[in-house]
Amino acid sequence: MDAVAALLDAPRARDAFLLRSVLRAPWSMRIADRAPLTVLVVLRGVAWVVPADGLAAQVGAGDVVLLRGPRPYTVADDPGTPPQVVIGPGQVCTPVERGTAPMGELGTRAWGNDPDGDTVLLTGTYPAPGAVGERLVRALPELVVVPADEGTRAVTGLLAGELARDTPGQGAVLDRLLDVTLVCALRTWGARPDVGAPGWYRAAGDPVVGPALDLLHTRPADPWTVASLAAEVGVARATLARRFTDLVGEPPMGYLTGWRIAVAADLLRDPQLTLTAIARRVGYASPFALSSAFKRATGVSPAAHRAGVPGPAGRPAATGGLHLP
């Protein structure tokens, strides 16, 4: 698995919140659900996305918007339209603007103020992208707009079609299609030279650092040193250390430590895996060594992480469906 695939593969939707909104102007929604990552697709019409800070962005049919939480943002027909509802944690919807068309359920996974509205949005929310996925999410700007192209249009069309169905196993199908939508959008965004993609994305194409990242991602349990990694990719130790740090933004062994801890955090979600087995998979000689490194990096012990105890910064997330008062 190449370096880009290893990180793009990490955010996995599990019982993601997915909703199709059908809207007629004027409309405006304040989103304060604290979700770590949201995918917003404009299926028809246009919309404005107004982040907590920064400039409002207008998006049109086929465009995909990625929103990194937890700060609130507004989606509206116009930046000047006051919010009519606030959607909070747990997808609880609270009306705040009177005198406008009320918003409510419009059918299977559909919501809005007019079933014949000229704007249709698709919203997918990741309650928790996992520890490896968080490395990707943290690297994103708060607002990423991916203009429509052939690839994103194809997958968002599939997702929109599935969203309207109600058949057995539909949740799992929608989760996977949301993942594909996210990966397609990230690939399109990262390939643009003007967006400031994260260092690991740019470095993946480097003839020296790219293979080094592949080795660290696919063989984290190996007893790597800068010298052994350099020997594997066929360059001098000093050359690898300098080039890796310049392109990725941190030294090779620092990156490896972060990767090992992130992989361990995700493996801890499997109750069948012992701490000894996880330590072995990510390159630590004993459970004690892993526990020490894990607590130093995250602020909590592996046992506390497995029990769902948040670290010092906390990890609030939105879950469930949209609840009207």
N, C-alpha and C positions, 0 to 999 in steps of 0.2 A: 504494500500500500504506500503510495507516495505521500509526501508531507502534507500537501493540500488535502488529499482525500482523507487522511487520518483525522484532520480537524473538522473538515466539512461533514464527515460521517458522524461526528459526536452528538450534535443536537438531535435527539430522538423524541418525537412527540409521543406522549402517552396520555390518552384521554384528553387531548387538546381541546380547548374551547374553539369551536368553529361556528361562524354565523354569516348569513347573507343578509345585508341591509338594503332595503329598497326605499328610496327617499325622494321626496319632491321639495324643492326650495320654497321657503327658507328652512334650513335645517342645520343643526350644530350639536355636536356631542363632545363633552369633556370626558376624557378617558383618564381615570385615576386608579386603575386596578393594580398598579405596582407590578405588573407582569415583567419578567426579565427580558422577554423578546416577543415581539408581535409582528406578524406578516399581514400587510394590508394590500389588497389587490383591487384596482378599479376595473370592474367588469363592463360598466357602461357609464357614460357621462363624465363629469369632472368633479374633483374635490380639492379642497385645500387642507393641508396638514400643518398645524401650527405647534411647533415644539415649545417646551418650557422656556427655552432661550433660543435666540437665533431667528432667522428669517423664515417666514411661511413659505411653503412649497406647493405649487399647483401641480396636480397629477391628473393624467387623463386615462382613457380606456386602454387597458393592457399594461399599464405601469404597475410596478410592484414597489411597495414601501416597506422598509425594515425599520422598526422602532425599538431602540434599546431602552429598557426601563432602568430604574423604577419611577422616574419622574413623569408627571402627567403631561398630556398633550391634548390638542383639540382637533377634531376632524369636522369640516363644515363646508357648506356650499360657497361661503365667502368668509374671509378672515374677520369681517365686521359683524357677522351674525352672532348674537349672544347664544351661549349654550342653552339648549332646551332640556337636556338631561345630563346628569353626571353618573358615569359608570365606575363604581368603586370596587374594592377587593371582593372576591366571590362573585363578580359580575352582577352586583346589586345595582339596579338602575333607579335613580332618584330624579323625578322631574323638577326643573328649576325655573323654566320659562313658561308662563301661561299665555293664553291667547293664540297659540299656534296649534297645528295639527298634532294630536297626541301620537306618541310612538308606542307600539305594542307588537305582539306576535302577528305574523302574516302567513303562517304555514310552517311546514317542516324546516327547521333550522333557519327560518326567515323572520325578519323583524324590520320595523320601519314605520313610516307615517303615511305611506300610500302604496298599495300593491302594484300600481301602474306608474310609479315614480320614474323619473328620467335618469336617476343616478342609482347604480347598483354597486355595492361594495362587498368584498369578501374579507372577513377578518379571521385570522388564525392566531391563537395565543399559546405560547409555550409556558406551561406552569413552572417548569424547571428543566433547563437544557442539560443538566449533568455537569460534573466538574470539568471534564475535558471540553465540553461545549462552552463552558463559561470562559475558557481561554479565548475562544473565538468571539463570543459575545462582547467581552471586555475590549477587544480590539476594534470594535465597530464604533463609528460615530453614533450619536443619539438618533440621527435621522439619515437614512440611506434611501435615495430614490433611484430605482433601476428602470430606465425607459424600456418600453415594450420592445421585444424582438421576437423572432420566430420561435426560439426555444421556450421563453417564458410564456408566450401566448398559448403554446401547445399544452403545457402542463397546467396552467391556470384554467384553461378550458375544461380539462379533465376533472380538476378539483371542483369547479363550479357545477358540472354535471352530476358528480357524485353527491354533492352537498344537498341536492334537491331530492335524493332518494332516501328511502327508509327501509333498508333490508337487513337481514342478519349479518353480523360482522362488519357493518358499515363503519363503526368507529375505528377499527383497525385500518380499513382502506383509506379513510380520510386522514388518519395520522400519517400514513406513509406518503400520501400525495402531498400533504403539507410539507413533509421533509424534502420531497423532490422539488417542490416550489422554492423552498428556502435555498437549497443547494444551487439550483439554476440561477436564482437571483444573485447569490454570492459570487458565483463564477463570472457572471456577466459584469458585476460591479468590480470585482478584483482585477479583471483584465483591462480595465480602463486606466490609461497612464496618468490621469489627472486626479484620481480620487484619494491618493494617499493610503493605499491598501496596507494592511499590517506587514511588518518585516518578514514574518515567516512565509507569507504568500509570495512576496517578491523573490525571496531567497530560494523558493522551491525550484525556480527555473535556472538557478546558478549551477554551473557544471561541477563546482566543488561543494558548496553548502547544501545544494539540493540532495545529493546522495548521502551526505552526512545526516541531514534531517531524516531521510528515509530509514537509515540504520537506527537512529535513536528511537524513532516511532515504532519500528517493527521488532526491535530487539532491546527493549528497555532493561531487561534482566541481565544483559551482558555487563561484565565489569569494566565499563568504558573508562578510558582516560583520554585526554586530548591527544596524546601520542598514539594510542591504539586506534582512535577514530581517524586521525590523519593518515595512518598507515593504510587503513581500509580504503580510503578514497584516493590514495596515491599522491599526497602532497606533504610538505614539511609541516611539522607541528605549529611553528610560528605562523605560517601562511594560513592554516585552517583557523587558528585562534583569532587572528586579526580579521580575516574575511567573514567568519561566522558572526563575530561581535558587530562588525560594521553593518552587515545586512539584516541580521535578526534582531539586534538591539540588546543582546545579552550574550555572555560567554557560553561555549558549548556545554560545560558541566552545570552551569546555572540553569540553562534551558532543560537539560536532562532531569535535574532534580524536580523542577516544576512539572514536567511531563509525568514523571513517576508518581508524584503525589496526586496529580489529577486522575491518572489511570486507577490508582489505588482507591481514590474516593468513589469512583464509579463502580469498581468491583465490590466495594463494601455494601452496595445496594443489594447484592445477592446473598441472602442469609445462609446459603449452603456453603459458601466459601469461608474457610477459617482464615484468621489473620496470618497464620504461618503460610498458607497457600498463597495469599495475596502478596505477602512480603517476597516470596520466592518469584512470583511473576513479575514484580517490578524492580528486582535487583537489590533487595535488602537481605542481609544475612540472617536476620532473626526478626520475630515479631516486635521485640523490644526496639531494635534499630528503626524499624518502620514507624512504630508508635512515636518515638522521639522526633523523627523527621516530620511526621505528619502533624504533630501538635505544634512544632516550631513553625510550620508553614501555614497552618489553618487556624491555630488558636484553640482547637479542640482535639480530643483524643479520637482514634479510630472508632472506639466503642460509642462515644458520644455522637460522632457523625452518623454512625449506623443507626442510632436511636432517633436521629432527626433533630438533635440539638444544634441550633444555629451557631455559627462562629461569632466573633466579636462584632462583625459588621452586619450579621443577620442575612437571611436570604428570603425576604417576603415574596410570595408568589400568589397569583390569582388562579382559582380553580373553579370548576363547575360551570353551570349554564347561566344564562341571563335571567335575573330575577326582578320582576316588576313589583312595586309596592302595592 
